C-alpha cells in the first residue's frame, strides 16, 4: 500500500477525486438537475464536502499510525487545501446565491445567525492554515511554531460540526450531524490518547536490561 500511495500517479488521482464533487455540481447546474432548489443544493453540498474532506484530512494521521501507511502523509496537504477550497466555495455560494453579494447585508447577517457566525469563524481559522501549507512557511515559522499553528485544525473541526448542528436544528434532522460529531470526537480523542494516554515505549537501555 505504501508503494501505491507513493506512486507518481497517486497525487493526480487524489486531485481528481477531490475535484469530482465540484464537477458533479457544475454539471448539475448546467443541466438543471440539482432539484427544486438548486441554490440550496449548491450551498449545502459545498459545505458537506468541506466537512467530509476535513474529516478525511484529520483521519490521515491515525490511519498512518494504525496501518503503517506512512505515504499517506504525502496527500494530507492536498486534502487540507481542498477542505479550505470547498469551505470557501460554501461561503461564496451563500454570499452570492443567498445574499446577492451584498457585502453590507452579509456583514450584518453573520452575527445575527449563530450557525453562520461559527461557520465564518471556521473558515477564517482555516485561512492561515491554507496560507502556510507550503514548505517555505515551515522554514519561515520553524517546525514547532508551524505545528502549533496547524493544531487549530481541531478547533476548525469542532466549529464545523457546531455549524452543521445549528443548520440542521431548524428541521430537527440530527442523524447525519451525530455521525460527523462521532467521527470528530473519535479523531480528537485518538490524538489526545496518542499524545498523553498511550503507554510509553521502553527506552533502549530498558530493553537491553530486560
C-alpha positions as CSV (number, residue, x, y, z in Angstrom):
1,X,0.0,0.0,0.0
2,X,2.9,2.4,0.8
3,X,4.2,1.7,-2.7
4,X,0.8,2.5,-4.3
5,X,0.4,5.7,-2.2
6,X,3.9,6.9,-3.1
7,X,3.4,6.2,-6.8
8,X,3.7,9.2,-9.1
9,X,0.1,8.7,-10.3
10,X,-1.3,8.9,-6.8
11,X,-1.3,12.8,-6.4
12,X,-3.2,13.4,-9.7
13,X,-5.6,10.7,-8.7
14,X,-6.3,12.3,-5.3
15,X,-6.6,15.6,-7.0
16,X,-9.2,14.4,-9.5
17,X,-11.2,12.5,-6.8
18,X,-11.2,15.7,-4.6
19,X,-12.3,17.8,-7.6
20,X,-15.0,15.3,-8.7
21,X,-17.8,16.7,-6.3
22,X,-17.3,20.2,-7.8
23,X,-17.5,18.7,-11.3
24,X,-20.8,17.0,-10.4
25,X,-22.2,20.2,-9.0
26,X,-21.2,22.2,-12.1
27,X,-22.7,19.5,-14.4
28,X,-25.9,19.6,-12.4
29,X,-26.1,23.3,-12.6
30,X,-25.6,23.3,-16.4
31,X,-28.1,20.5,-16.9
32,X,-30.6,22.0,-14.4
33,X,-30.6,18.7,-12.4
34,X,-29.9,20.0,-8.9
35,X,-33.5,19.6,-7.8
36,X,-36.3,22.1,-7.0
37,X,-33.9,24.5,-5.2
38,X,-30.5,24.5,-7.0
39,X,-29.2,27.3,-4.8
40,X,-29.7,25.4,-1.6
41,X,-28.2,22.3,-3.2
42,X,-25.1,24.2,-4.2
43,X,-24.7,25.9,-0.8
44,X,-25.3,22.7,1.3
45,X,-23.3,20.4,-1.0
46,X,-20.2,22.5,-0.9
47,X,-20.4,22.7,2.9
48,X,-21.0,18.9,3.1
49,X,-17.8,18.3,1.1
50,X,-15.8,20.7,3.1
51,X,-16.7,18.8,6.2
52,X,-16.1,15.4,4.6
53,X,-12.7,16.4,3.4
54,X,-11.9,17.9,6.8
55,X,-12.6,14.5,8.4
56,X,-10.5,12.7,5.8
57,X,-7.6,15.1,6.4
58,X,-7.8,14.6,10.2
59,X,-8.0,10.9,9.7
60,X,-4.7,10.6,7.9
61,X,-2.5,10.6,11.0
62,X,-4.5,8.0,12.9
63,X,-4.6,5.8,9.8
64,X,-0.9,6.1,9.3
65,X,-0.2,5.3,13.0
66,X,-2.6,2.3,12.9
67,X,-1.6,0.9,9.5
68,X,2.0,2.0,8.9
69,X,1.0,3.5,5.6
70,X,3.4,6.4,6.0
71,X,3.0,7.5,2.4
72,X,-0.5,8.8,3.3
73,X,1.2,11.9,4.7
74,X,2.1,12.9,1.1
75,X,-1.6,13.6,0.4
76,X,-2.6,15.3,3.6
77,X,-1.6,18.8,2.4
78,X,-3.7,18.5,-0.8
79,X,-6.8,17.2,1.1
80,X,-6.4,20.1,3.6
81,X,-6.2,22.6,0.8
82,X,-9.3,21.1,-0.8
83,X,-11.1,21.4,2.5
84,X,-10.4,25.1,2.5
85,X,-11.4,25.3,-1.2
86,X,-14.8,23.7,-0.6
87,X,-15.3,25.8,2.6
88,X,-14.6,29.0,0.6
89,X,-17.0,27.8,-2.2
90,X,-19.6,27.2,0.5
91,X,-19.3,30.7,1.8
92,X,-19.2,32.1,-1.7
93,X,-22.3,30.2,-2.7
94,X,-24.1,31.6,0.4
95,X,-22.9,35.2,-0.3
96,X,-23.9,35.0,-3.9
97,X,-27.0,32.8,-4.1
98,X,-28.5,33.7,-0.7
99,X,-27.3,37.3,-0.2
100,X,-26.8,38.6,-3.8
101,X,-23.1,39.5,-3.0
102,X,-24.4,42.4,-0.9
103,X,-21.4,42.9,1.4
104,X,-23.2,45.2,3.9
105,X,-26.1,42.7,4.2
106,X,-23.6,39.8,4.6
107,X,-21.6,41.5,7.3
108,X,-24.9,42.5,9.1
109,X,-26.3,38.9,8.8
110,X,-23.3,37.0,10.1
111,X,-23.6,37.9,13.8
112,X,-27.4,37.6,13.7
113,X,-27.4,33.8,12.9
114,X,-25.2,31.7,15.1
115,X,-24.7,28.9,12.6
116,X,-23.3,31.4,10.0
117,X,-21.2,33.0,12.7
118,X,-19.4,29.8,13.7
119,X,-19.1,28.7,10.0
120,X,-17.4,32.0,9.2
121,X,-15.1,31.6,12.2
122,X,-14.2,28.1,11.0
123,X,-13.4,29.5,7.5
124,X,-11.3,32.3,8.9
125,X,-9.4,29.9,11.1
126,X,-8.6,27.8,8.0
127,X,-7.2,30.8,6.1
128,X,-3.8,30.9,7.9
129,X,-3.6,27.1,7.7
130,X,-4.1,27.2,4.0
131,X,-1.7,30.2,3.6
132,X,1.1,28.4,5.5
133,X,0.7,25.0,3.9
134,X,3.9,25.1,1.8
135,X,7.4,24.2,2.7
136,X,8.7,27.8,2.8
137,X,6.2,28.6,5.5
138,X,7.5,25.7,7.6
139,X,11.0,27.0,7.3
140,X,10.0,30.6,8.0
141,X,7.9,29.8,11.1
142,X,10.0,26.9,12.4
143,X,8.6,23.4,12.7
144,X,7.4,23.9,16.3
145,X,5.5,27.1,15.6
146,X,4.1,25.7,12.4
147,X,2.8,22.6,14.2
148,X,1.3,24.7,17.0
149,X,-0.5,26.9,14.4
150,X,-1.8,23.9,12.5
151,X,-3.3,22.3,15.6
152,X,-6.0,24.9,15.1
153,X,-7.5,22.5,12.6
154,X,-9.2,20.7,15.5
155,X,-10.9,23.9,16.5
156,X,-12.0,24.2,12.9
157,X,-13.4,20.7,13.1
158,X,-15.4,21.5,16.3
159,X,-16.7,24.8,14.8
160,X,-17.7,23.0,11.6
161,X,-19.7,20.3,13.4
162,X,-21.4,23.0,15.5
163,X,-22.2,24.9,12.3
164,X,-23.7,21.8,10.8
165,X,-25.7,21.1,14.0
166,X,-27.2,24.6,14.1
167,X,-28.0,24.5,10.4
168,X,-29.9,21.1,10.8
169,X,-31.6,22.0,14.1
170,X,-34.2,24.1,12.2
171,X,-35.5,20.9,10.7
172,X,-34.9,18.7,13.7
173,X,-32.7,16.5,11.5
174,X,-29.7,15.3,13.6
175,X,-28.9,11.9,12.2
176,X,-26.1,13.0,9.9
177,X,-24.9,15.5,12.5
178,X,-24.4,12.8,15.0
179,X,-22.3,10.8,12.6
180,X,-19.9,13.7,11.9
181,X,-19.8,14.6,15.7
182,X,-18.9,11.0,16.5
183,X,-16.2,10.9,13.8
184,X,-14.7,14.3,15.0
185,X,-14.8,13.1,18.6
186,X,-13.0,9.9,17.7
187,X,-10.3,11.7,15.8
188,X,-9.8,14.3,18.5
189,X,-9.9,11.5,21.2
190,X,-7.3,9.5,19.3
191,X,-5.0,12.5,19.1
192,X,-5.3,13.1,22.8
193,X,-4.7,9.5,23.7
194,X,-1.7,9.2,21.3
195,X,-0.1,12.2,22.9
196,X,-1.0,11.8,26.5
197,X,-2.6,8.4,27.3
198,X,-0.8,5.7,25.4
199,X,1.8,3.6,27.3
200,X,5.3,4.9,26.9
201,X,7.7,2.8,24.9
202,X,10.6,1.4,26.9
203,X,13.9,3.1,26.4
204,X,16.6,1.1,24.5
205,X,18.6,0.7,27.7
206,X,15.5,-0.8,29.5
207,X,15.0,-3.2,26.6
208,X,18.6,-4.4,27.0
209,X,18.3,-4.8,30.7
210,X,15.1,-6.8,30.1
